[in-house]
Amino acid sequence: MIEKILASTVVSAIVTGIILIFDNNRKNCISNITDERRKWREDIRKIIEDLSSNLQCTQEGAINRLQSRIQGIDSKVSDSHIWETINELRQTKAHTEKYNLLISKLIDYLDLLLKYDWERSKKEIKLNFRNIVQLVYGLVLTVYAVYINLNNKLAFASNFGNFIKVISCAFFLML
């Protein structure tokens, strides 16, 4: 009888611990990512504001800052259309009609980039279905391991090694 109470207590502590770890990990990731994204969006908005200025030195400074804030040309998710526009701007004389059109085009691209990033951030904050399935599967595996261990005719101590293996497997599935 004491073994069953002890096993139930251990299982509830493990399940609670796993859920807390999962929840804290998710909250920390979301917090860090959203803070960094918020700063990035603020920088891009300031760059757009500076690009809208009629002062060439302000626009050049904005373009220089922009180059450090967007994906590289060789990256997997390339902002190549933005890089091409920047390169065209560098080769075009300031305050000509073509230059002003390129600035306008660059501002439009950055507006779309902000919109895309905002939508992506909203998706990442939502709870991922795959993570929920992993958590439920791990919890079911943990409860099953305890059930098998309690209903097995062998002594609790002799099965404890297998019990720990199953619990460890369940824990890693939930991460």
C-alpha positions as CSV (number, residue, x, y, z in Angstrom):
1,M,0.0,0.0,0.0
2,I,2.8,2.4,0.9
3,E,4.5,1.6,-2.4
4,K,1.4,2.7,-4.3
5,I,1.1,5.9,-2.4
6,L,4.8,6.6,-2.8
7,A,4.7,5.8,-6.5
8,S,1.6,8.0,-7.0
9,T,3.4,10.9,-5.2
10,V,6.5,10.4,-7.4
11,V,4.4,10.3,-10.5
12,S,2.5,13.4,-9.6
13,A,5.7,15.3,-8.7
14,I,7.3,14.2,-12.0
15,V,4.3,15.2,-14.1
16,T,4.0,18.5,-12.3
17,G,7.7,19.1,-12.8
18,I,7.6,18.3,-16.5
19,I,4.6,20.6,-17.0
20,L,6.4,23.4,-15.2
21,I,9.6,23.0,-17.2
22,F,7.6,22.9,-20.4
23,D,5.6,26.0,-19.5
24,N,8.6,28.0,-18.2
25,N,10.7,27.1,-21.3
26,R,8.0,28.2,-23.6
27,K,7.4,31.4,-21.7
28,N,11.2,32.3,-21.7
29,C,11.5,31.5,-25.4
30,I,8.5,33.6,-26.3
31,S,9.6,36.5,-24.1
32,N,13.1,36.6,-25.5
33,I,12.0,36.3,-29.1
34,T,9.3,38.8,-28.8
35,D,11.5,41.4,-27.1
36,E,14.2,41.0,-29.8
37,R,11.6,41.2,-32.6
38,R,10.0,44.3,-31.0
39,K,13.4,46.0,-31.0
40,W,14.0,45.0,-34.6
41,R,10.7,46.3,-35.7
42,E,11.3,49.6,-33.9
43,D,14.7,49.9,-35.7
44,I,13.1,49.2,-39.1
45,R,10.4,51.8,-38.4
46,K,13.0,54.4,-37.6
47,I,14.9,53.4,-40.8
48,I,11.7,53.9,-42.8
49,E,11.2,57.3,-41.1
50,D,14.8,58.3,-42.0
51,L,14.3,57.1,-45.6
52,S,11.3,59.3,-45.9
53,S,13.4,62.3,-45.1
54,N,14.6,64.5,-47.9
55,L,18.1,64.8,-46.5
56,Q,20.6,62.7,-48.3
57,C,22.8,62.1,-45.3
58,T,19.8,60.9,-43.3
59,Q,18.8,58.5,-46.1
60,E,22.4,57.2,-46.4
61,G,22.6,56.6,-42.7
62,A,19.3,54.8,-42.8
63,I,20.5,52.6,-45.7
64,N,23.7,51.8,-43.8
65,R,21.7,50.8,-40.6
66,L,19.3,48.8,-42.8
67,Q,22.1,46.7,-44.2
68,S,23.0,45.4,-40.7
69,R,19.4,44.7,-39.8
70,I,18.3,42.5,-42.7
71,Q,19.2,39.0,-43.7
72,G,22.3,38.5,-45.7
73,I,22.3,37.8,-49.4
74,D,23.5,34.2,-48.9
75,S,21.1,33.4,-46.1
76,K,18.4,30.8,-46.4
77,V,15.6,33.4,-46.2
78,S,17.1,36.1,-48.3
79,D,16.0,39.6,-48.5
80,S,17.6,39.8,-51.9
81,H,15.0,42.2,-53.4
82,I,15.9,44.7,-50.6
83,W,19.6,44.2,-51.3
84,E,19.1,44.8,-55.0
85,T,17.2,48.0,-54.3
86,I,20.0,49.2,-52.0
87,N,22.6,48.4,-54.6
88,E,20.6,50.3,-57.2
89,L,20.3,53.3,-54.8
90,R,24.0,53.3,-54.3
91,Q,24.5,53.6,-58.1
92,T,21.9,56.3,-58.6
93,K,22.4,60.0,-58.2
94,A,20.5,61.4,-55.2
95,H,17.2,63.3,-55.5
96,T,16.6,62.2,-59.1
97,E,13.3,60.7,-60.1
98,K,14.8,57.2,-60.2
99,Y,16.4,57.7,-56.8
100,N,13.0,58.8,-55.3
101,L,11.2,55.8,-56.9
102,L,13.8,53.4,-55.5
103,I,13.5,55.0,-52.0
104,S,9.7,54.6,-52.3
105,K,10.2,51.0,-53.4
106,L,12.5,50.3,-50.5
107,I,10.0,51.7,-48.0
108,D,7.3,49.5,-49.5
109,Y,9.5,46.5,-49.2
110,L,10.3,47.3,-45.5
111,D,6.6,47.8,-44.8
112,L,5.9,44.4,-46.2
113,L,8.8,42.9,-44.2
114,L,7.4,44.5,-41.0
115,K,3.9,43.0,-41.8
116,Y,5.4,39.6,-42.5
117,D,7.4,39.6,-39.3
118,W,4.4,40.7,-37.2
119,E,2.3,37.8,-38.6
120,R,5.2,35.4,-38.0
121,S,5.5,36.6,-34.4
122,K,1.8,36.1,-33.8
123,K,2.1,32.5,-35.1
124,E,5.1,31.7,-32.9
125,I,3.3,32.9,-29.7
126,K,0.4,30.6,-30.2
127,L,0.8,27.2,-28.6
128,N,2.2,24.7,-31.1
129,F,-0.1,21.7,-31.7
130,R,3.0,19.4,-32.1
131,N,4.2,20.5,-28.6
132,I,0.9,19.7,-27.1
133,V,0.9,16.2,-28.7
134,Q,4.4,15.6,-27.3
135,L,3.4,16.7,-23.9
136,V,0.3,14.5,-23.8
137,Y,2.2,11.5,-25.2
138,G,4.9,11.9,-22.6
139,L,2.4,12.2,-19.8
140,V,0.5,9.1,-21.0
141,L,3.7,7.2,-21.2
142,T,4.6,8.3,-17.6
143,V,1.2,7.2,-16.3
144,Y,1.5,3.9,-18.2
145,A,4.9,3.2,-16.8
146,V,3.6,3.8,-13.2
147,Y,0.6,1.6,-13.8
148,I,2.7,-1.3,-15.2
149,N,5.1,-0.9,-12.3
150,L,2.4,-1.0,-9.7
151,N,0.5,-3.9,-11.2
152,N,3.5,-6.0,-11.9
153,K,4.1,-8.9,-9.5
154,L,7.8,-8.1,-9.3
155,A,9.1,-5.9,-6.5
156,F,9.1,-2.2,-7.0
157,A,12.9,-2.0,-6.5
158,S,13.7,-4.6,-9.2
159,N,11.6,-2.7,-11.8
160,F,12.8,0.8,-10.8
161,G,15.6,0.8,-13.4
162,N,13.1,0.1,-16.2
163,F,10.7,2.6,-14.7
164,I,13.4,5.3,-14.8
165,K,14.2,4.5,-18.4
166,V,10.5,4.9,-19.5
167,I,10.1,8.1,-17.5
168,S,13.4,9.5,-19.0
169,C,12.1,8.6,-22.5
170,A,8.8,10.3,-21.8
171,F,10.6,13.4,-20.4
172,F,12.8,13.8,-23.5
173,L,9.8,13.3,-25.8
174,M,8.2,16.3,-24.1
175,L,11.1,18.6,-24.6
